[in-house]
């Protein structure tokens, strides 16, 4: 069932979302300062590519001061907009019963987009 959900996800926008995150990740990694943020968008790209059956968990060092500072910078520099976009699409998909599983995947991406530093995908 997860395979079918991921296949439908890919066909109806998942591949485009993953490519957008991959391109933004590569653009962010051009500068040394952008590398940590590029790694986080790469993390979003991997989750956007195959979201069903994967979980976002806190890593062992998620409570560190550096993760907090980087998450605040992430929110200011665009993470909040990414989160709102995924929330919008998640709510839009949850209007129908068929769209609820796909809306839940957008909510998972929204949670990761809000604070990606200190999180890992399992």
N, C-alpha and C positions, 0 to 999 in steps of 0.2 A: 504494500500500500504506500509506503514511503517513496519507493522508486517511482510509482505512478504520479504521486503528488509532486515530486521533484521534476519529473518530465513535463508535466503540465505547467509547472512554475517556470521552467526554462522557456517553453514555447510562448508563453503569454507575458513576457517581460523580464524574466529573471536573468536571461543572458545579456540583455541590454543594460540592466542595472549593474550587473557584475562588470561589464566592459566599461561603463562610466566610472565606477569606482577604481578600476584598474588604471584607466587613463589619468584620473586625478591623482592616484597614488604615484604614478611615474612622474607626473609634473611636480608633485610636492617633493619628490626625492632628488630633484635637480640641485637644490641647495642643501647645505649641511643642516641648517636649522629646520628644514622641512622634513627631514628623514623620519623622525619619530611620528609625525603626523601622517606621512606617507605609509608607514607600517600599519597604522591604525585603519586607514582607508583600504589597505590590502586585506586586513582582517575582515572588514565589511564586505569586500568583494568575494572572499571565499564563502562567507555566510550567505550572501545574495545569490551565489551560484547554485548551492545545494542546501537549502535551509531545513527541509523536513528530516527529522531524526537527529538533528544536532542541537546541542544545548550550549548556552552561554553561561559560564560560571566565573566566579571570582578566582583569580590566581592567588597564590600564597602571599604576595607582596602588595595586594590591592589597597591596603590601608596606609601605605607609605606617603610621606610628604610630597615626593616627586610626582607620584601618580595624581595626587590631589591638585597640584599646581598645573600639571599638564592637562587634566580634565577641565579645569577652569579655563585655560587658554583655548582648549578645543571648543568649549561651549561658546566662547566669545567669537572665535574665528570661523564659525560655521556649523558646528555640531548641532546647535539648537535648530537651525533651519533644516538640516538633514533629518533630525528627529521628528519635526513637525510634518515633513513630507511623508515619512513612513506612517505616522499616526493618521494623516489624512487618507492615505490609500488603504490603511487597515480598516478605518471606519467605513470607507466607501465599499470595501469588499464584504464587510460584515452585514451589509443590508440584506443580502440573500443568504439562504442556508448553505448553498453550494460554495459561496465565497468565504465562509467563516474560517476554514482551515488556512486559506491563503491570507486572510486578514490577520490571523494569529502570527503568521510568519513575518508580516510587516511590523507587528507589535514587537516581535523579537528583535528585528533589525532596528526599530526605534529605540529600544532599551540599550542596545549596544552603541547606537549612534550618539546617545546622550552622554555616556561616560565610557569610552572604549579602553582607556588606560587602566591596567590592572585586571582586565578580563581576558578569558581564553575561551576558545570554542572547542567543545568536545563532540 
